[in-house]
Amino acid sequence: MNTTAKGTAFEARAHEVLASELKNERLWAAPKHAEIFRRKGYFSRDRNKEIITDISIELYFTSRKEPSLIWVFECKDYSSGRIPIDDVEEFHAKLEQIGQDKTKGTIVTNSALEGSALNYARSKGIGLIRLLPDDQICVLIQFITSYSAERSTWNADEVMPALSNPGHQSEHGFFAASDGYLFDSWYSMLSHVLKRNG
């Protein structure tokens, strides 16, 4: 599979997960107040043309005429290597052109980020989500007891290594950071973003 096809497949995977989470009301926003798009364009005055986004979710808090918040997801399939700082800087520039005050940006990747890219994203408030490739998710068999059902196996200390180490392996497939907070699900991340911007 060539690079473009792999990128398109990863983008489709991320869109499918987000659309399912939205439809099943697991993204904090009710579907009646949000709409998800793939490959939607947003006008840039600087370019005098549209910027095409990988995935965007438009959230409507007051009326359906204009979104109150546009959450833009940039999908990066870097199955080998790390995401460089240039990619994060370019994404930040796109977000500013789309609408700095009502836009939230998140990079969704199956790989890790270079240290400088991670620092830059953190400083600009760009969210980061890593979906581990299937071959890096460790499957654990657990006996379900009242003790194991009550305790969470998610470990916040694992988030930063998962975002910065391309070969990171875990029993979890989702790691996210945004605005200095760490998240274990799409729901918890979107809930934070909406509370912050709502």
VEXFI-620329 format. One record per atom (N, C-alpha, C, O, CB): x, y, z. Coordinates in pm, whole numbers, padded with zeros to 5 digits, always signed. Last residue first. Glycine has a CB too. Layout:
BEGIN
XYZ...
% end
This chain:
BEGIN
-01675+02656+02608-01820+02677+02608-01866+02799+02680-01986+02826+02686-01887+02561+02666-01411+02590+02628-01449+02684+02523-01596+02721+02524-01638+02810+02449-01415+02627+02390-01400+02416+02846-01302+02525+02837-01347+02633+02739-01324+02752+02762-01165+02472+02796-01596+02234+02788-01607+02310+02912-01516+02433+02907-01550+02540+02957-01572+02221+03035-01491+02130+02549-01618+02202+02548-01635+02286+02674-01684+02399+02666-01734+02103+02536-01254+02006+02639-01248+02113+02537-01376+02195+02539-01371+02318+02532-01226+02054+02396-01355+01811+02817-01264+01916+02864-01264+02035+02768-01273+02150+02811-01121+01861+02880-01504+01654+02638-01570+01717+02752-01486+01832+02805-01538+01939+02835-01596+01614+02863-01304+01558+02474-01401+01651+02419-01475+01725+02531-01504+01844+02519-01500+01578+02330-01169+01390+02662-01099+01500+02594-01199+01601+02541-01179+01721+02561-01012+01446+02480-01360+01205+02742-01300+01292+02843-01229+01411+02779-01228+01520+02835-01201+01212+02930-01424+01085+02490-01524+01156+02570-01459+01253+02668-01499+01369+02676-01611+01056+02646-01194+00955+02410-01243+01066+02328-01337+01152+02413-01333+01275+02408-01315+01013+02199-00984+00882+02698-01092+00853+02604-01127+00978+02523-01095+01090+02561-01217+00801+02678-00795+00960+02878-00799+00818+02846-00910+00781+02748-00929+00663+02717-00815+00738+02972-00571+01242+02890-00704+01183+02874-00695+01037+02833-00601+00994+02765-00785+01261+02769-00419+01515+03064-00406+01384+02999-00543+01317+02998-00621+01332+03092-00300+01295+03073-00349+01865+03021-00424+01755+03081-00403+01629+02999-00373+01635+02879-00575+01790+03091-00237+02077+02884-00174+02036+03009-00246+01924+03081-00208+01890+03193-00164+02153+03098-00389+02092+02648-00398+02200+02747-00339+02161+02883-00388+02208+02987-00542+02241+02764-00389+01743+02605-00430+01873+02555-00438+01972+02670-00489+01939+02777-00566+01864+02481-00338+01408+02505-00299+01520+02591-00344+01649+02524-00337+01663+02402-00144+01521+02616-00402+01053+02497-00426+01190+02453-00380+01291+02556-00382+01265+02677-00574+01211+02422-00424+00728+02369-00352+00817+02459-00371+00959+02409-00357+00984+02289-00200+00780+02468-00539+00403+02319-00572+00545+02308-00496+00624+02414-00501+00591+02532-00724+00569+02323-00508+00134+02366-00482+00181+02232-00500+00330+02214-00478+00382+02104-00570+00110+02137-00352-00059+02625-00447+00043+02582-00410+00092+02443-00293+00091+02406-00450+00161+02682-00144-00216+02680-00273-00284+02670-00382-00188+02628-00494-00231+02598-00309-00349+02803+00139-00123+02475+00051-00108+02588-00072-00197+02572-00100-00246+02462+00009+00037+02606+00448+00005+02355+00349-00102+02358+00267-00090+02485+00318-00051+02590+00415-00241+02348+00624+00226+02143+00554+00206+02270+00449+00096+02258+00371+00094+02163+00488+00336+02316+00782+00300+01931+00763+00157+01956+00687+00125+02083+00685+00010+02126+00894+00091+01961+00794+00584+01936+00726+00514+01827+00697+00367+01854+00598+00314+01804+00807+00525+01704+00733+00787+02203+00810+00668+02169+00738+00589+02059+00632+00531+02085+00832+00580+02293+00559+00997+02264+00694+01029+02218+00778+00908+02174+00883+00926+02114+00766+01100+02325+00313+00905+02353+00314+01011+02252+00453+01035+02193+00465+01088+02083+00261+01140+02311+00388+00720+02546+00314+00673+02429+00316+00776+02317+00320+00740+02199+00168+00640+02468+00511+00887+02738+00592+00790+02665+00521+00738+02538+00585+00715+02436+00626+00672+02755+00269+01030+02812+00380+01099+02745+00475+01001+02676+00518+01029+02564+00457+01183+02846+00104+00816+02928+00063+00899+02815+00181+00962+02741+00192+00948+02619-00031+01008+02863+00175+00683+03157+00205+00616+03030+00178+00707+02909+00223+00676+02799+00124+00488+03018+00081+00811+03377+00226+00819+03352+00266+00758+03218+00378+00778+03171+00301+00749+03465-00185+00735+03389-00152+00867+03332-00004+00881+03301+00034+00954+03210-00195+00977+03426-00308+00431+03313-00202+00494+03391-00162+00624+03323-00110+00623+03211-00081+00399+03406-00581+00215+03350-00523+00328+03277-00425+00400+03367-00455+00428+03483-00633+00425+03226-00710+00032+03494-00573-00004+03455-00507+00108+03376-00390+00097+03339-00573-00134+03372-00905+00087+03781-00876+00124+03643-00732+00086+03611-00643+00106+03693-00899+00275+03618-01100-00131+03981-00979-00052+03961-00956-00027+03812-00986-00112+03728-00857-00123+04022-01333-00284+03975-01336-00152+04036-01214-00067+04004-01222+00055+03999-01349-00166+04184-01267-00524+03859-01369-00442+03792-01370-00301+03846-01404-00207+03774-01507-00505+03809-01088-00631+04039-01036-00587+03910-01138-00503+03836-01099-00417+03756-00997-00708+03824-01268-00681+04259-01151-00594+04274-01104-00542+04139-01081-00422+04124-01038-00669+04345-01454-00858+04159-01503-00727+04203-01387-00630+04218-01402-00511+04195-01581-00740+04336-01301-00992+03864-01340-01003+04005-01394-00867+04046-01378-00771+03971-01220-01048+04096-01225-01151+03582-01306-01042+03634-01350-01074+03775-01424-01169+03801-01428-01015+03543-00902-01217+03487-01019-01274+03549-01097-01158+03608-01040-01075+03678-00982-01381+03657-00769-01112+03175-00791-01088+03317-00911-01168+03364-01009-01186+03290-00812-00938+03345-00525-01106+02938-00642-01181+02982-00654-01161+03132-00561-01190+03207-00631-01335+02944-00422-00849+02725-00410-00914+02855-00538-00987+02886-00647-00935+02864-00376-00812+02966-00250-00761+02444-00378-00814+02491-00353-00889+02620-00272-00981+02625-00445-00906+02384-00094-00471+02355-00076-00598+02426-00211-00643+02478-00279-00569+02550+00027-00585+02543-00052-00317+02057-00145-00328+02169-00130-00467+02230-00151-00568+02162-00293-00302+02124+00098-00315+01836+00162-00261+01955+00069-00263+02077+00105-00216+02185+00209-00119+01928-00052-00400+01623+00061-00486+01662+00136-00433+01784+00230-00498+01832+00157-00502+01546-00236-00190+01585-00280-00316+01645-00164-00401+01695-00176-00468+01797-00360-00395+01544-00098+00129+01684-00124+00026+01582-00158-00106+01651-00113-00132+01763+00000+00009+01487-00263+00354+01907-00156+00257+01882-00195+00163+01769-00310+00121+01759-00125+00178+02010-00334+00670+01854-00403+00542+01845-00295+00440+01812-00241+00440+01701-00520+00544+01736-00293+00960+02030-00221+00851+01965-00306+00726+01972-00346+00681+02079-00083+00827+02030-00356+01296+02006-00416+01166+02031-00332+01063+01957-00303+01077+01838-00566+01161+01985-00326+01619+02130-00256+01506+02068-00326+01378+02106-00353+01353+02224-00107+01501+02112-00415+01964+02079-00435+01833+02139-00362+01725+02061-00339+01739+01941-00584+01800+02147-00246+02261+02118-00290+02161+02019-00299+02026+02090-00203+01980+02152-00192+02154+01897-00147+02475+02261-00278+02420+02298-00334+02321+02197-00455+02300+02191-00375+02531+02316+00107+02557+02215+00002+02618+02134-00137+02563+02164-00235+02602+02100+00032+02597+01987+00264+02400+02382+00265+02545+02401+00154+02616+02324+00111+02724+02364+00399+02601+02358+00214+02141+02278+00174+02174+02415+00164+02326+02434+00069+02376+02493+00275+02114+02516+00337+02165+02030+00192+02137+02039+00140+02176+02176+00034+02237+02188+00163+01987+02011+00602+02203+02114+00534+02308+02038+00382+02289+02047+00309+02385+02070+00580+02307+01890+00659+01956+02240+00666+02082+02316+00589+02194+02247+00519+02272+02312+00812+02124+02335+00632+01783+02019+00549+01764+02138+00545+01893+02221+00438+01933+02267+00603+01648+02223+00835+01881+01857+00696+01884+01809+00599+01870+01925+00497+01938+01929+00671+01772+01705+01059+01823+02010+01027+01963+01982+00884+01979+01932+00818+02079+01961+01125+02021+01879+01046+01537+02012+01037+01614+02135+00998+01759+02112+00913+01814+02183+01167+01609+02209+00832+01399+01759+00963+01444+01803+00944+01529+01929+00836+01586+01949+01038+01525+01690+00570+01168+01837+00614+01300+01794+00758+01323+01840+00800+01273+01944+00521+01410+01849+00459+00849+01702+00499+00939+01810+00540+01073+01751+00544+01089+01629+00615+00878+01894+00166+00714+01540+00308+00714+01572+00333+00811+01687+00241+00851+01759+00392+00752+01449-00082+00749+01459-00053+00613+01503+00094+00602+01542+00142+00493+01572-00088+00511+01393-00265+01049+01553-00157+00976+01487-00148+00833+01538-00200+00799+01644-00024+01048+01510-00420+01353+01536-00444+01211+01562-00339+01134+01484-00325+01152+01363-00592+01167+01521-00412+01668+01675-00343+01577+01583-00372+01435+01629-00352+01401+01745-00188+01605+01577-00652+01921+01700-00596+01799+01758-00531+01717+01647-00589+01698+01540-00705+01717+01831-00770+02250+01772-00703+02155+01686-00645+02038+01762-00595+02053+01874-00595+02223+01609-01045+02464+01766-00960+02379+01849-00899+02276+01757-00968+02219+01672-01040+02312+01966-01166+02787+01704-01112+02663+01650-01025+02593+01753-00941+02656+01819-01032+02691+01523-01242+03046+01748-01343+02942+01763-01297+02806+01708-01379+02722+01671-01470+02984+01693-01021+03213+01718-01100+03222+01839-01200+03109+01857-01239+03079+01970-01172+03351+01841-00906+03151+01461-00832+03134+01584-00920+03128+01708-00896+03045+01796-00733+03244+01599-00986+03011+01189-01059+03093+01286-01004+03073+01425-01051+02987+01499-01207+03060+01284-00821+02935+00979-00962+02892+00980-01043+02978+01075-01157+03014+01045-00973+02744+01019-00573+03036+01046-00639+03087+00926-00787+03049+00921-00869+03123+00866-00569+03035+00801-00510+02887+01272-00523+03033+01284-00595+03092+01164-00670+03189+01178-00385+03097+01299-00493+02633+01156-00595+02661+01257-00618+02810+01271-00732+02856+01280-00556+02600+01392-00265+02665+00994-00397+02639+00933-00510+02672+01030-00610+02732+00991-00407+02491+00888-00068+02694+01191-00093+02804+01096-00229+02787+01029-00301+02885+01008+00019+02810+00990-00079+02437+01307-00114+02555+01387-00147+02674+01296-00242+02747+01322+00002+02591+01483+00018+02285+01091-00118+02265+01139-00165+02385+01221-00279+02429+01205-00128+02136+01223+00283+02379+01083+00194+02398+00967+00048+02383+01007-00037+02459+00962+00229+02298+00855+00376+02288+01330+00373+02431+01301+00279+02462+01185+00205+02560+01189+00515+02483+01270+00358+02013+01286+00276+02073+01392+00266+02224+01370+00159+02282+01389+00336+02042+01531+00544+01978+01080+00404+01938+01059+00312+02004+01162+00201+02044+01128+00391+01785+01067+00783+02064+01204+00730+02137+01088+00582+02105+01064+00503+02194+01030+00811+02104+00962+00846+01869+01394+00789+01996+01440+00726+02074+01324+00627+02144+01344+00896+02081+01509+00752+01538+01274+00845+01649+01296+00771+01777+01337+00650+01790+01317+00927+01675+01170+00666+01231+01411+00611+01351+01347+00705+01468+01378+00735+01494+01495+00465+01381+01397+00902+00963+01355+00824+01052+01441+00774+01171+01362+00831+01208+01259+00907+01099+01561+00904+00630+01206+00955+00762+01239+00859+00842+01324+00751+00795+01359+00985+00838+01114+00646+00475+01040+00789+00468+01071+00839+00610+01095+00818+00699+01012+00870+00397+00955+00386+00553+01024+00413+00422+01081+00562+00399+01106+00599+00313+01185+00360+00314+00990+00228+00804+01042+00374+00795+01034+00415+00661+01095+00472+00656+01204+00444+00916+01109-00037+00952+00960+00002+00812+00959+00153+00806+00935+00198+00804+00820-00077+00730+00850-00226+01190+01101-00088+01167+01059-00055+01019+01073-00046+00967+01184+00011+01253+01142-00493+01414+01071-00453+01274+01083-00314+01254+01024-00287+01295+00912-00554+01181+01013-00628+01666+01253-00527+01642+01149-00476+01500+01171-00422+01468+01277-00408+01748+01155-00936+01796+01327-00847+01682+01352-00757+01663+01230-00805+01644+01118-00929+01552+01382-01092+02071+01472-01025+02019+01353-00927+01909+01394-00845+01927+01484-00950+02133+01276-01384+02190+01579-01273+02107+01627-01214+02037+01505-01280+01953+01443-01320+02004+01737-01526+02492+01611-01488+02396+01508-01367+02321+01561-01262+02379+01585-01457+02467+01370-01796+02634+01781-01662+02580+01790-01641+02482+01675-01727+02400+01645-01639+02510+01927-02032+02735+01692-01969+02803+01804-01824+02759+01820-01740+02837+01865-02047+02775+01934-02120+02768+01345-02073+02687+01458-02009+02774+01567-01942+02872+01538-01972+02583+01410-02415+02933+01245-02269+02937+01248-02220+02856+01367-02272+02871+01478-02217+03084+01256-02682+02842+01256-02632+02922+01143-02481+02918+01134-02425+02902+01025-02679+03066+01156-02796+02719+01466-02739+02630+01365-02681+02709+01247-02636+02649+01150-02845+02532+01315-02712+02870+01787-02795+02853+01668-02724+02762+01569-02605+02731+01585-02827+02991+01602-02562+02773+02031-02675+02867+02029-02764+02847+01908-02880+02811+01923-02624+03010+02032-02375+02574+01994-02426+02595+02129-02549+02685+02129-02633+02673+02218-02317+02656+02217-02257+02339+01784-02350+02450+01785-02409+02465+01925-02484+02379+01970-02462+02430+01680-01959+02231+01636-02045+02228+01754-02127+02356+01759-02075+02466+01740-01961+02211+01883-01822+02030+01394-01878+02162+01420-01978+02148+01534-02069+02066+01529-01945+02223+01292-01533+01859+01345-01661+01850+01414-01704+01993+01443-01632+02068+01508-01653+01763+01546-01342+01729+01076-01382+01840+01162-01517+01809+01224-01603+01743+01165-01388+01973+01081-01058+01589+00923-01185+01566+00993-01217+01692+01072-01128+01754+01129-01178+01440+01087-00883+01727+00743-00902+01582+00740-01037+01546+00799-01121+01482+00735-00788+01509+00817-00973+02024+00559-00937+01956+00683-00958+01805+00667-01040+01762+00586-01020+02011+00803-00859+02256+00330-00931+02130+00344-00881+02058+00469-00761+02035+00484-00914+02040+00218-00912+02589+00309-00820+02491+00367-00902+02366+00388-01004+02369+00457-00753+02543+00502-01006+02787+00023-01036+02700+00136-00917+02615+00179-00834+02574+00098-01151+02612+00101-00867+03115-00039-00926+02988-00081-00945+02901+00042-00904+02937+00152-00837+02915-00188-00702+03318+00038-00814+03350-00050-00869+03223-00115-00913+03225-00230-00772+03450-00157-00512+03291+00228-00492+03218+00102-00592+03260-00006-00569+03240-00125-00504+03066+00127-00618+03460+00425-00477+03470+00388-00450+03403+00254-00371+03455+00174-00389+03406+00495-00877+03371+00460-00856+03502+00397-00712+03516+00348-00686+03577+00244-00889+03615+00496-00996+03056+00402-00883+03128+00461-00867+03260+00387-00847+03262+00266-00751+03043+00453-01279+02852+00463-01218+02963+00390-01107+03030+00471-01122+03057+00590-01324+03065+00353-01261+02506+00477-01291+02628+00552-01213+02742+00488-01093+02728+00462-01257+02613+00704-01386+02191+00359-01306+02311+00341-01355+02427+00425-01476+02446+00443-01304+02350+00196-01369+01854+00472-01445+01978+00456-01349+02095+00443-01244+02099+00508-01543+01999+00575-01291+01586+00511-01242+01660+00394-01325+01786+00367-01349+01821+00251-01243+01569+00270-01573+01500+00691-01444+01453+00642-01412+01530+00515-01494+01539+00424-01444+01297+00616-01754+01606+00980-01724+01612+00837-01588+01549+00810-01500+01547+00896-01727+01758+00787-02027+01610+01210-01892+01568+01176-01873+01566+01024-01964+01529+00950-01861+01429+01236-02198+01826+01425-02195+01763+01293-02051+01731+01259-01962+01814+01278-02260+01856+01184-02408+01884+01710-02278+01867+01647-02292+01798+01512-02386+01722+01489-02183+01786+01738-02644+01873+01843-02566+01996+01857-02431+01989+01788-02347+02078+01806-02547+02028+02004-02742+01622+01804-02825+01732+01754-02753+01866+01764-02795+01964+01702-02957+01738+01832-02555+01457+01936-02551+01467+01790-02635+01583+01734-02602+01636+01629-02599+01338+01729-02418+01620+02222-02528+01545+02162-02523+01562+02010-02489+01670+01962-02666+01592+02219-02091+01586+02348-02186+01667+02271-02295+01576+02213-02266+01468+02162-02113+01745+02158-01960+01364+02462-02010+01470+02548-02112+01557+02476-02210+01598+02537-01895+01556+02599-01925+01148+02303-01831+01259+02287-01874+01381+02367-01826+01492+02341-01819+01297+02139-02108+00953+02298-01994+00930+02387-01887+01037+02369-01773+01021+02413-01934+00791+02361-02338+00921+02138-02334+01021+02245-02226+00993+02348-02247+01008+02469-02469+01028+02314-02324+00772+01914-02362+00702+02036-02351+00789+02162-02354+00740+02274-02277+00579+02053-02229+00961+01732-02362+00903+01713-02413+00838+01842-02531+00848+01874-02360+00799+01600-01967+01001+01833-02065+01111+01830-02207+01055+01822-02295+01098+01897-02038+01205+01710-01851+00748+01795-01855+00806+01929-01960+00918+01937-02034+00928+02035-01717+00860+01969-01875+00729+01515-01944+00633+01601-01957+00688+01743-02063+00675+01805-01868+00499+01603-01707+00939+01437-01848+00940+01397-01930+00846+01486-02042+00879+01526-01864+00901+01249-01459+00849+01543-01521+00973+01591-01670+00979+01559-01750+01019+01643-01451+01094+01530-01422+00612+01390-01427+00607+01537-01497+00731+01592-01585+00720+01677-01284+00596+01596-01420+00716+01129-01518+00614+01167-01534+00608+01319-01645+00599+01370-01477+00476+01111-01198+00885+01138-01331+00940+01113-01439+00843+01159-01537+00883+01221-01349+00973+00964-00990+00697+01176-01015+00800+01277-01155+00859+01263-01224+00880+01362-00909+00913+01267-01017+00552+00932-01029+00485+01062-01062+00587+01172-01153+00564+01252-00899+00410+01097-00966+00750+00744-01098+00686+00745-01122+00616+00878-01233+00619+00931-01110+00585+00628-00697+00801+00806-00796+00908+00820-00937+00850+00828-01018+00895+00909-00785+01007+00701-00590+00555+00730-00583+00596+00871-00684+00706+00900-00749+00706+01004-00441+00644+00906-00642+00561+00455-00701+00454+00536-00699+00492+00685-00795+00466+00757-00624+00320+00515-00486+00780+00378-00632+00785+00358-00701+00680+00445-00807+00706+00502-00668+00763+00210-00232+00678+00435-00281+00798+00504-00432+00809+00495-00498+00843+00594-00217+00923+00445-00222+00464+00255-00212+00438+00399-00266+00556+00478-00338+00537+00577-00065+00409+00439-00236+00605+00013-00342+00509+00047-00341+00479+00196-00447+00468+00258-00326+00380-00035+00006+00748+00026-00122+00819+00018-00237+00727+00060-00325+00769+00135-00147+00871-00124+00200+00539+00030+00188+00633+00141+00053+00704+00143-00008+00718+00249+00299+00736+00134+00064+00220-00092+00149+00339-00099+00116+00436+00016+00018+00418+00088+00131+00410-00235+00085-00117+00000+00000+00000+00000+00090+00124+00000+00182+00134+00082-00097-00001+00123
% end
